[in-house]
């Protein structure tokens, strides 16, 4: 037990409590320039030896690895503040003053607790701070010095990064297709990855010259080349688009991003700017076409083999008279099984299969039955009042047949929206397998 803290401070502040209970607080530094600082376990070992030597009472021990640069971002430190307010302990034992705080906000909390008489003492390996003006002033100076070091480090890092990019050196991890030089005198310089670099170049060539879409590139990389990134993971579809949109590969980069500051790279370019622009132009056109084109029956069926969705594509066939025939085919999009064997079907045949489904379907399975019924009644009123038809309204027993026939009419002649609404309101799931549609049980 510590017995030597009984003297009255001359400035008039209250006497330090006779008994100080300490919280041993060990925090691991995350700053790059402090890699030689003792680890958490080493800090604890040294502090325990010091406590035993000086007969200090430690009531709790807390570890933390969060950075102390920002106020209020350390959960363990915040917990210590609350426990001091609750009177669980009134002293802190730590390796150095900057373990407690490297920002003004957290340092202010510590000083406030001292002013309130709740925190009696802070012990470090070589110093001691109590509730006296001079010692609190020294603590604040050391904490401010730590903050100054952080601020200067940030300024120096930014200055160094600016100097590098002005020299044409990429200051971060090399993009896929390049490797960072490991030679010290060539730091920040890059070389082309001999394994992945040629593949990245072929990606641009396939888009620019062979009109490959992003999805087609994805399938090519995954199923034909078995391509993996440096992290031994398959390249995602979004990653493919980021690569194809990155001017770094033809020798230019912007830093920081969205700053408008562009720099010429020092390393060897992987592709030409002409190839990059051609690939980008095709992807832009392809994206516009996909956004503007929608098919009537996509995303409404499920593949009967692999349970993937059903997609559509257009085909044109040149005819002898100089015109061309237009066809739309539907088939499995193979999102769950690349090798799915489900066959394609023309839209006209698909509509024929849907009509068969309607013949088998209980008319109450149509989620929009009431809407179709209202449309039929409106048409009957139109016949009687405008066309002068003498036919009476059909009886209730014939209404189901009228609804079924009207639904078939919509499938054949309705608008894209009407077709999708009709099938989208169907209460049963439709399976597509080898040019045949069935209702899922």
ChimeraX attribute file (.defattr): number of C-alpha atoms within 10 A of each C-alpha:
attribute: neighborCount
match mode: 1-to-1
recipient: residues
	/A:1	14
	/A:2	13
	/A:3	11
	/A:4	10
	/A:5	15
	/A:6	11
	/A:7	11
	/A:8	11
	/A:9	14
	/A:10	9
	/A:11	8
	/A:12	8
	/A:13	13
	/A:14	14
	/A:15	16
	/A:16	20
	/A:17	18
	/A:18	13
	/A:19	18
	/A:20	22
	/A:21	23
	/A:22	26
	/A:23	23
	/A:24	23
	/A:25	23
	/A:26	24
	/A:27	26
	/A:28	20
	/A:29	21
	/A:30	13
	/A:31	13
	/A:32	8
	/A:33	9
	/A:34	10
	/A:35	11
	/A:36	8
	/A:37	13
	/A:38	15
	/A:39	14
	/A:40	17
	/A:41	13
	/A:42	13
	/A:43	20
	/A:44	22
	/A:45	12
	/A:46	14
	/A:47	21
	/A:48	16
	/A:49	11
	/A:50	16
	/A:51	19
	/A:52	12
	/A:53	9
	/A:54	11
	/A:55	12
	/A:56	18
	/A:57	18
	/A:58	19
	/A:59	13
	/A:60	14
	/A:61	13
	/A:62	14
	/A:63	15
	/A:64	17
	/A:65	13
	/A:66	16
	/A:67	17
	/A:68	25
	/A:69	21
	/A:70	15
	/A:71	15
	/A:72	12
	/A:73	13
	/A:74	16
	/A:75	10
	/A:76	16
	/A:77	21
	/A:78	14
	/A:79	11
	/A:80	18
	/A:81	16
	/A:82	12
	/A:83	14
	/A:84	19
	/A:85	15
	/A:86	11
	/A:87	11
	/A:88	15
	/A:89	22
	/A:90	23
	/A:91	25
	/A:92	24
	/A:93	27
	/A:94	23
	/A:95	24
	/A:96	18
	/A:97	22
	/A:98	22
	/A:99	19
	/A:100	21
	/A:101	26
	/A:102	24
	/A:103	22
	/A:104	16
	/A:105	13
	/A:106	23
	/A:107	19
	/A:108	14
	/A:109	14
	/A:110	20
	/A:111	17
	/A:112	13
	/A:113	17
	/A:114	21
	/A:115	17
	/A:116	11
	/A:117	18
	/A:118	20
	/A:119	27
	/A:120	26
	/A:121	23
	/A:122	24
	/A:123	21
	/A:124	18
	/A:125	14
	/A:126	7
	/A:127	12
	/A:128	13
	/A:129	21
	/A:130	19
	/A:131	24
	/A:132	21
	/A:133	14
	/A:134	11
	/A:135	14
	/A:136	18
	/A:137	14
	/A:138	13
	/A:139	22
	/A:140	19
	/A:141	12
	/A:142	17
	/A:143	23
	/A:144	18
	/A:145	15
	/A:146	21
	/A:147	20
	/A:148	14
	/A:149	13
	/A:150	16
	/A:151	14
	/A:152	12
	/A:153	15
	/A:154	12
	/A:155	12
	/A:156	12
	/A:157	12
	/A:158	12
	/A:159	11
	/A:160	13
	/A:161	18
	/A:162	16
	/A:163	13
	/A:164	16
	/A:165	22
	/A:166	17
	/A:167	13
	/A:168	20
	/A:169	21
	/A:170	26
	/A:171	16
	/A:172	9
	/A:173	11
	/A:174	17
	/A:175	17
	/A:176	17
	/A:177	21
	/A:178	23
	/A:179	19
	/A:180	18
	/A:181	14
	/A:182	11
	/A:183	9
	/A:184	8
	/A:185	8
	/A:186	10
	/A:187	14
	/A:188	21
	/A:189	22
	/A:190	21
	/A:191	16
	/A:192	19
	/A:193	18
	/A:194	11
	/A:195	11
	/A:196	17
	/A:197	18
	/A:198	14
	/A:199	16
	/A:200	20
	/A:201	18
	/A:202	13
	/A:203	20
	/A:204	25
	/A:205	18
	/A:206	15
	/A:207	23
	/A:208	21
	/A:209	12
	/A:210	10
	/A:211	16
	/A:212	20
	/A:213	17
	/A:214	21
	/A:215	14
	/A:216	14
	/A:217	20
	/A:218	22
	/A:219	15
	/A:220	15
	/A:221	19
	/A:222	15
	/A:223	12
	/A:224	9
	/A:225	10
	/A:226	11
	/A:227	17
	/A:228	14
	/A:229	12
	/A:230	12
	/A:231	7
	/A:232	8
	/A:233	9
	/A:234	15
	/A:235	18
	/A:236	16
	/A:237	14
	/A:238	11
	/A:239	14
	/A:240	17
	/A:241	17
	/A:242	10
	/A:243	17
	/A:244	21
	/A:245	15
	/A:246	16
	/A:247	17
	/A:248	21
	/A:249	27
	/A:250	19
	/A:251	19
	/A:252	16
	/A:253	21
	/A:254	17
	/A:255	16
	/A:256	12
	/A:257	9
	/A:258	8
	/A:259	8
	/A:260	10
	/A:261	12
	/A:262	16
	/A:263	18
	/A:264	17
	/A:265	21
	/A:266	16
	/A:267	17
	/A:268	13
	/A:269	17
	/A:270	19
	/A:271	20
	/A:272	14
	/A:273	16
	/A:274	11
	/A:275	17
	/A:276	22
	/A:277	17
	/A:278	15
	/A:279	24
	/A:280	19
	/A:281	14
	/A:282	17
	/A:283	21
	/A:284	10
	/A:285	11
	/A:286	15
	/A:287	14
	/A:288	11
	/A:289	11
	/A:290	9
	/A:291	9
	/A:292	7
	/A:293	8
	/A:294	11
	/A:295	17
	/A:296	17
	/A:297	19
	/A:298	18
	/A:299	15
	/A:300	16
	/A:301	23
	/A:302	23
	/A:303	23
	/A:304	19
	/A:305	17
	/A:306	19
	/A:307	18
	/A:308	20
	/A:309	20
	/A:310	21
	/A:311	19
	/A:312	20
	/A:313	13
	/A:314	11
	/A:315	10
	/A:316	11
	/A:317	10
	/A:318	10
	/A:319	9
	/A:320	7
	/A:321	6
	/A:322	6
	/A:323	10
	/A:324	12
	/A:325	9
	/A:326	10
	/A:327	13
	/A:328	15
	/A:329	17
	/A:330	22
	/A:331	25
	/A:332	28
	/A:333	21
	/A:334	19
	/A:335	14
	/A:336	14
	/A:337	13
	/A:338	13
	/A:339	10
	/A:340	16
	/A:341	14
	/A:342	18
	/A:343	15
	/A:344	20
	/A:345	18
	/A:346	16
	/A:347	17
	/A:348	13
	/A:349	14
	/A:350	19
	/A:351	15
	/A:352	16
	/A:353	17
	/A:354	20
	/A:355	19
	/A:356	15
	/A:357	15
	/A:358	17
	/A:359	14
	/A:360	11
	/A:361	15
	/A:362	11
	/A:363	16
	/A:364	12
	/A:365	13
	/A:366	22
	/A:367	17
	/A:368	17
	/A:369	19
	/A:370	12
	/A:371	11
	/A:372	18
	/A:373	17
	/A:374	12
	/A:375	13
	/A:376	16
	/A:377	14
	/A:378	11
	/A:379	11
	/A:380	18
	/A:381	14
	/A:382	13
	/A:383	14
	/A:384	14
	/A:385	10
	/A:386	9
	/A:387	10
	/A:388	10
	/A:389	12
	/A:390	9
	/A:391	9
	/A:392	8
	/A:393	12
	/A:394	11
	/A:395	7
	/A:396	8
	/A:397	8
	/A:398	10
	/A:399	15
	/A:400	15
	/A:401	13
	/A:402	15
	/A:403	21
	/A:404	20
	/A:405	15
	/A:406	17
	/A:407	23
	/A:408	21
	/A:409	13
	/A:410	15
	/A:411	21
	/A:412	15
	/A:413	11
	/A:414	15
	/A:415	12
	/A:416	14
	/A:417	10
	/A:418	15
	/A:419	20
	/A:420	19
	/A:421	14
	/A:422	19
	/A:423	22
	/A:424	18
	/A:425	13
	/A:426	17
	/A:427	13
	/A:428	16
	/A:429	14
	/A:430	20
	/A:431	20
	/A:432	27
	/A:433	20
	/A:434	14
	/A:435	15
	/A:436	16
	/A:437	20
	/A:438	18
	/A:439	14
	/A:440	11
	/A:441	7
